[in-house]
Amino acid sequence: MDISFPTHSSIKKVSFEYTTPESVRRLSVKQVTTSQIFDSLNNPVAGGLYDPAMGPVDKNGRCPTCNQTAFQCPGHFGHIELAVPVYAPMNFGSMYQLLRQICFYCHRLRSSRVRVALTTAKLRLLQAGLLMDAVDLDAWLESQSENNEADLEAAEDAGISTDHVLRLDESVIIDRLHRHVKHLIQKHKADGTVLERKSAALQAQRQAVIDDFLKKAPTSNTCAHCKSQVHGLHRHANTKVFLLPNKKHASSVSETSLAAEGMKYLTPIHIYEHLKKVWANEHVLLELLYCGGMGNVKERPDFRLFFTEVISVPPCRFRPPSVFGDSQFDHPQNTYLTDILKLNQRIVDLRQEPKTISEEEAEGVNEQDPKFANLMQSWIGLQEQVNYLFDSSRNQPLSGKIAPAGIKQILEKKEGLFRKHMMGKRVNFAARSVISPDANIET
């Protein structure tokens, strides 16, 4: 990077997308492995949170990664490899909505095939910019169902099984739906009568379709596909998910009464494996639900968007240590990163395998083992620290002190990064006045 010869360009658009573990690793220049930050001589420790590869800490230092001075170095990201996956804090609510829609036995969406196909068709139309066609799709499908009622009555009069006829009826409707959507997309592409995919009306309708599907879980106690019993779910503080013995007990259950209900604690490994199988079976609709509004990205995210496997560590220049005399003190944001590193190492020591967790641990067959209890306690603690790193509002220190700010707190409100540091500020030797309506003042 040579700031004396800047590259001139014009920005046409800005888009946001989920980062994958691979993209975080590619962005990183150093894996942070130790919670120790400075040695006895106050020098940054290699592999620590102030590793020189992420940028010089000293103002007179030079970055070994880009060979620039502390003023010129833009800073470089590092990363922390988690020994076990944890839930992504910002996507926990969406993940829980999806869990209520799936069957834990056949790993399919519990909704009927027609409802899944209808939602898929609406999202495809909206992705193609066909707003009114997506809105009118319910009425079109209702007309198709009415046309098939006569065929159903004739089949019943002939003594054919009703269930068999209904299955055939579903297949016919779904096939007609796919052909209708394909015809609409081809027709409007030829005419050029489509909306911009980023228009506010399209985005609002897309969100309404997604909310209608995810927030209205099927009320039946059995799966529409495998006819197995549906179990209730209970969430606790964005850190735990419990599987209840019966769907009827899913509402208004306190954590203290979960044991009496015969509940089962599902670790992130359990949820990870379940969603992996569901995504393989229902990837068409799920990609439209969670990735359809992202355009043509190079790395389309999958079920892993609900989990955090790699933590991105900001460059040193954005976490500068405080210097008081001959002593250096950590930046407040390092508090959560240090706790994550300590708990991560504790889990590695307990398991003695840093990459994978055994099937026995995942199934919880050794729940009375003290080692297993310590592993679960450390795992939950790691989840909490990752949650605090993103959003510290739930962190209530026992000492009564104010919790260090998380990423959300750094960005939001008037004291956040955007409004306080990147937007206009009051300065000395400047005046302001009231602007009243005046025909001579330009807009």
C-alpha positions in Angstrom: 0.0 0.0 0.0 1.6 3.3 -1.1 -0.5 6.2 0.0 1.5 8.6 -2.1 0.0 7.1 -5.3 -3.7 6.5 -4.5 -5.9 4.5 -6.9 -8.7 6.6 -8.2 -12.1 4.8 -8.6 -15.8 5.4 -8.3 -17.9 3.2 -6.0 -21.1 2.1 -7.7 -22.7 0.0 -5.0 -22.0 -1.5 -1.6 -23.3 -4.9 -0.4 -23.0 -6.9 2.7 -22.7 -10.7 3.0 -22.0 -13.3 5.6 -18.4 -14.3 6.2 -17.5 -18.0 6.0 -14.7 -19.6 8.1 -12.6 -19.8 5.0 -12.9 -16.1 4.2 -12.0 -15.2 7.8 -8.9 -17.4 7.6 -7.9 -15.8 4.2 -8.3 -12.3 5.6 -6.1 -13.2 8.6 -2.4 -12.9 8.7 -1.9 -14.6 12.1 -3.7 -17.1 14.2 -3.9 -16.0 17.8 -3.2 -19.0 20.1 -2.2 -17.6 23.6 -4.0 -15.4 26.1 -0.7 -13.9 27.2 -0.3 -10.5 25.7 3.0 -9.0 27.0 6.1 -10.7 28.3 8.1 -9.6 31.4 9.7 -6.8 29.4 6.4 -5.5 28.1 7.0 -6.7 24.6 4.2 -8.2 22.6 4.1 -12.0 22.7 4.1 -13.9 19.4 0.7 -15.5 18.8 -0.9 -13.1 21.3 -3.5 -10.4 20.8 -0.7 -7.8 20.0 1.3 -10.0 17.7 3.4 -7.6 15.5 2.0 -9.3 12.4 -1.3 -7.6 13.0 0.4 -4.2 13.0 2.9 -2.4 15.2 1.9 -1.5 18.7 4.7 1.0 19.2 4.4 4.3 17.3 8.0 4.0 16.2 7.6 0.4 15.1 7.5 -1.1 11.6 4.9 -3.7 10.5 6.6 -7.0 9.5 3.6 -7.9 7.3 3.5 -4.8 5.0 6.8 -3.2 6.0 5.1 0.1 6.7 5.5 2.5 9.7 2.8 2.6 12.4 1.3 5.7 10.7 1.1 4.1 7.2 0.2 0.5 8.2 -3.6 0.0 7.8 -3.6 -2.9 10.2 -4.1 -6.6 9.6 -6.7 -9.0 10.9 -5.9 -12.1 12.9 -8.2 -15.0 13.9 -8.9 -17.4 16.7 -9.7 -21.0 15.8 -12.4 -22.3 18.2 -12.0 -25.8 19.5 -15.8 -26.4 19.2 -18.4 -24.5 17.3 -20.7 -22.1 19.1 -23.9 -20.3 18.0 -23.6 -17.1 16.0 -25.0 -14.5 18.4 -26.7 -12.4 15.7 -28.4 -15.4 14.0 -29.5 -17.3 17.1 -33.1 -16.1 16.8 -33.3 -17.1 13.1 -31.8 -20.5 13.8 -34.3 -21.1 16.5 -37.2 -20.2 14.2 -35.8 -22.7 11.6 -35.4 -25.5 14.3 -39.1 -25.2 15.1 -39.9 -25.9 11.4 -37.8 -29.1 11.0 -38.2 -32.7 11.9 -35.4 -34.2 13.9 -35.9 -37.7 12.5 -36.3 -37.3 8.7 -34.5 -33.9 8.6 -37.1 -32.3 6.4 -39.2 -29.2 6.8 -42.4 -30.2 8.6 -44.6 -28.0 6.4 -46.6 -29.6 3.6 -45.0 -30.0 0.2 -47.4 -27.5 -1.3 -46.5 -24.8 1.3 -42.8 -25.4 0.7 -43.2 -25.2 -3.0 -45.4 -22.1 -2.8 -42.9 -20.2 -0.6 -40.1 -21.3 -3.0 -42.0 -20.0 -6.0 -42.7 -16.6 -4.3 -39.1 -16.1 -3.5 -38.0 -17.0 -7.0 -40.4 -14.5 -8.5 -39.2 -11.8 -6.1 -35.6 -12.7 -6.9 -36.4 -12.1 -10.5 -38.1 -8.8 -9.8 -41.7 -9.9 -10.3 -43.4 -8.3 -7.4 -47.1 -8.4 -8.6 -46.8 -12.0 -9.8 -45.5 -13.0 -6.4 -48.4 -11.3 -4.7 -51.0 -12.9 -7.0 -49.5 -16.4 -6.7 -51.8 -17.3 -3.8 -54.9 -16.6 -5.8 -53.5 -18.5 -8.8 -52.8 -21.5 -6.6 -56.3 -21.4 -5.1 -57.8 -21.5 -8.6 -55.7 -24.6 -9.4 -56.9 -26.3 -6.2 -60.5 -25.7 -7.1 -60.0 -27.2 -10.6 -58.8 -30.4 -9.0 -61.7 -30.9 -6.6 -63.8 -32.4 -9.4 -61.0 -34.9 -10.1 -60.8 -35.8 -6.4 -64.6 -36.4 -6.2 -64.5 -38.6 -9.3 -61.6 -40.7 -7.9 -63.4 -41.2 -4.6 -66.5 -42.3 -6.5 -64.3 -44.9 -8.2 -63.2 -46.3 -4.9 -59.6 -45.0 -5.1 -57.8 -44.3 -1.8 -58.2 -40.7 -0.7 -54.6 -40.5 0.6 -53.3 -41.8 -2.8 -55.4 -39.2 -4.7 -54.2 -36.4 -2.4 -50.6 -37.3 -2.9 -51.1 -37.3 -6.7 -53.0 -34.0 -6.3 -50.1 -32.4 -4.5 -47.6 -33.6 -7.2 -49.8 -32.2 -10.0 -50.2 -28.8 -8.2 -46.5 -28.5 -7.5 -45.6 -29.4 -11.1 -48.0 -26.8 -12.4 -46.6 -24.2 -10.0 -43.0 -24.8 -11.1 -44.1 -24.5 -14.8 -46.1 -21.3 -14.1 -43.2 -19.6 -12.3 -40.8 -20.6 -15.1 -43.2 -19.2 -17.7 -43.6 -15.9 -15.8 -39.8 -15.4 -15.4 -39.1 -16.1 -19.1 -42.0 -13.9 -20.3 -40.9 -10.8 -18.2 -37.3 -11.3 -19.0 -38.2 -11.0 -22.7 -40.3 -8.0 -22.1 -37.9 -6.3 -19.7 -40.6 -5.5 -17.2 -38.9 -6.3 -14.0 -38.1 -4.3 -10.9 -34.7 -3.6 -9.5 -33.9 -6.5 -7.2 -32.8 -4.0 -4.4 -36.0 -1.9 -4.5 -37.7 -1.3 -1.2 -41.0 -2.8 -2.3 -39.3 -6.1 -3.3 -37.3 -6.3 -0.1 -40.4 -5.6 2.0 -42.4 -8.3 0.3 -39.6 -10.8 0.5 -39.3 -10.2 4.2 -43.1 -10.7 4.6 -42.9 -14.0 2.7 -40.0 -15.2 4.9 -41.8 -14.1 8.2 -45.0 -15.8 7.1 -43.1 -19.1 6.6 -40.8 -19.1 9.6 -43.0 -17.5 12.2 -46.0 -19.7 11.5 -44.7 -23.2 12.6 -47.0 -26.1 11.7 -49.5 -26.8 14.5 -49.6 -30.6 14.0 -47.9 -32.8 16.5 -46.6 -35.1 13.8 -44.3 -34.6 10.9 -46.0 -34.3 7.5 -43.4 -36.6 5.9 -42.4 -39.3 8.3 -45.4 -39.0 10.7 -43.0 -39.1 13.7 -43.8 -37.3 16.9 -42.8 -33.7 17.1 -40.8 -32.6 20.1 -41.0 -29.1 21.7 -38.0 -26.8 21.9 -36.9 -24.3 24.6 -34.3 -21.6 24.3 -32.4 -20.0 27.1 -30.5 -16.7 26.9 -29.2 -17.3 23.3 -26.8 -19.9 24.7 -28.8 -23.1 25.1 -31.4 -25.2 23.2 -33.4 -27.9 25.0 -35.4 -30.7 23.4 -38.6 -31.4 25.3 -40.3 -34.8 25.3 -43.6 -33.4 23.9 -44.5 -30.4 21.8 -47.3 -29.5 24.3 -44.7 -28.6 26.9 -42.8 -26.2 24.6 -44.4 -23.0 25.8 -43.9 -21.3 29.2 -41.2 -23.6 30.5 -38.7 -22.3 33.0 -35.2 -23.6 33.0 -35.6 -24.9 36.6 -38.5 -27.1 35.6 -36.7 -28.5 32.5 -35.2 -31.5 34.3 -38.7 -32.5 35.6 -40.0 -32.4 32.0 -37.5 -35.0 30.8 -35.7 -32.5 28.6 -32.5 -33.1 26.7 -29.8 -30.4 26.3 -28.7 -30.1 22.7 -25.1 -29.0 22.3 -24.1 -26.9 19.3 -22.7 -30.1 17.8 -26.2 -31.7 17.9 -27.7 -28.6 16.2 -24.8 -28.4 13.7 -25.4 -32.0 12.5 -29.2 -31.7 12.3 -29.0 -28.5 10.3 -26.4 -30.0 8.0 -28.7 -32.8 7.1 -31.7 -30.5 6.8 -29.8 -28.2 4.5 -28.8 -31.1 2.3 -32.5 -32.1 1.9 -34.1 -28.7 1.6 -31.2 -26.6 0.2 -33.4 -25.0 -2.5 -35.8 -23.2 -0.2 -33.2 -22.6 2.6 -30.8 -20.9 0.2 -33.7 -18.6 -1.0 -34.7 -17.9 2.6 -31.2 -17.0 3.9 -29.1 -16.2 0.9 -31.6 -15.2 -1.8 -31.2 -11.5 -1.2 -27.4 -11.5 -1.4 -27.0 -11.5 -5.2 -24.2 -13.5 -6.9 -21.7 -13.8 -4.2 -18.6 -15.9 -4.6 -19.1 -18.0 -1.5 -22.8 -18.5 -0.8 -23.2 -19.3 2.9 -24.8 -22.5 4.1 -26.0 -23.8 7.4 -22.7 -22.7 9.0 -24.0 -19.1 9.0 -25.8 -20.1 12.3 -22.5 -21.0 13.9 -19.2 -19.3 14.8 -16.1 -21.5 14.2 -13.5 -18.8 13.7 -13.3 -15.4 15.6 -11.9 -12.5 13.6 -9.4 -10.4 15.7 -9.2 -6.7 14.7 -5.8 -5.1 14.0 -3.7 -3.8 16.8 -4.2 -0.2 15.9 -7.9 -0.4 16.7 -7.2 -1.9 20.1 -4.3 0.2 21.3 -3.0 -0.5 24.8 -3.0 2.3 27.4 0.4 3.4 28.5 1.0 4.7 32.0 4.6 5.3 32.8 6.5 2.1 32.1 3.4 0.0 32.2 1.0 -1.0 29.5 -2.6 -2.0 30.0 -5.0 -3.9 27.7 -7.7 -2.3 25.6 -11.2 -3.1 27.0 -12.1 -5.1 23.9 -9.3 -7.5 24.7 -11.2 -8.6 27.8 -13.6 -10.8 25.9 -10.9 -12.0 23.4 -8.7 -13.1 26.3 -11.5 -15.0 28.0 -12.3 -16.7 24.7 -8.7 -17.8 24.4 -8.6 -19.1 28.0 -11.8 -21.1 27.7 -10.8 -22.4 24.2 -7.5 -23.7 25.6 -9.4 -25.3 28.5 -11.7 -27.2 26.2 -8.6 -28.3 24.2 -7.0 -29.6 27.3 -10.1 -31.4 28.5 -10.6 -33.1 25.1 -7.0 -33.5 24.1 -8.2 -33.2 20.5 -8.3 -29.6 19.2 -10.2 -30.3 15.9 -13.1 -32.8 16.5 -15.4 -33.8 19.3 -16.2 -37.5 19.7 -19.6 -38.9 19.0 -19.9 -40.0 22.6 -19.4 -36.5 23.9 -21.9 -35.1 21.4 -24.5 -37.6 22.5 -23.8 -36.9 26.1 -23.4 -40.6 27.2 -21.0 -39.6 30.0 -23.1 -36.9 31.6 -22.1 -38.0 35.1 -18.4 -37.8 34.3 -16.7 -34.8 36.0 -14.6 -34.3 32.8 -17.7 -34.1 30.7 -19.4 -31.7 33.1 -16.3 -29.4 33.0 -16.3 -29.6 29.2 -20.0 -28.6 29.1 -19.4 -25.8 31.6 -16.4 -24.4 29.6 -18.4 -24.8 26.3 -21.3 -22.7 27.7 -18.8 -20.2 29.1 -17.2 -19.9 25.6 -20.7 -19.3 24.1 -21.3 -16.5 26.6 -18.0 -14.8 26.0 -18.6 -14.9 22.2 -22.1 -13.4 22.8 -20.6 -10.6 24.9 -18.0 -9.9 22.3 -20.7 -9.1 19.8 -23.2 -7.6 22.3 -22.3 -6.8 25.8 -25.7 -5.6 27.0 -26.4 -9.0 28.6 -23.1 -8.9 30.5 -23.6 -7.9 34.2 -20.3 -8.0 36.1 -20.6 -9.1 39.7 -18.4 -6.2 40.9 -21.0 -3.7 39.6 -18.6 -2.2 37.1 -19.7 -1.3 33.6 -19.0 -4.2 31.2 -16.5 -3.5 28.3 -18.3 -2.5 25.1 -19.0 -5.2 22.5 -19.0 -4.7 18.8 -22.7 -3.6 18.8 -22.0 -1.0 21.5 -18.9 0.3 19.6 -21.1 1.0 16.5 -24.5 2.1 17.8 -26.0 5.3 19.2 -24.5 8.8 19.4 -21.4 7.7 21.1 -20.8 5.0 18.5 -18.2 4.9 15.7 -20.5 6.3 13.0 -22.3 9.2 14.6 -19.5 10.4 16.9 -16.4 9.8 14.8 -17.4 9.5 11.1 -20.3 12.1 10.8 -20.1 15.8 11.3 -18.9 17.2 14.6 -19.0 20.5 16.5 -15.7 22.4 16.3 -14.3 25.5 17.8 -14.4 28.9 16.1 -17.5 28.0 14.1 -21.1 29.4 14.2 -24.5 28.1 13.2 -27.8 29.7 12.7 -31.5 28.7 12.1 -32.4 28.2 8.5 -36.0 29.4 7.8 -38.1 28.7 4.7 -36.9 31.1 1.9 -37.6 31.0 -1.8 -34.1 32.2 -2.5 -32.4 29.2 -0.7 -31.6 26.3 -2.9 -32.6 22.8 -1.8 
